[in-house]
Amino acid sequence: MADNNYDNSGGLWKRKPKEDDDPSKSYPHYTGSVTMNGTKKNCSAWLNIDKKEGQPDINIKLNDPIKK
């Protein structure tokens, strides 16, 4: 039997623009989820296209999932 333990891992997918996106806001380039120590978190990533000295190439933010 295969071991499907994906703890401390995750995945990101390229975010597609939506019709109701506000042009004055910055939306992440990638979104997805990660599992850390058995807890699932939402993950967003922004690519630093106009990178300045000392900035990382990618900024990442983790949030608790929104309960619907």
NORRA-V596075 format. One record per run of one state. SS is the DSSP state (hx for helix, st for strand, lp for the rest). FROM is the first residue (numbers start at 0). TO is the last residue. If there is no record, write none. Layout:
SS&FROM&TO + SS&FROM&TO
//
This chain:
lp&0&7 + st&8&13 + lp&14&28 + st&29&35 + lp&36&37 + st&38&46 + lp&47&56 + st&57&63 + lp&64&67
//
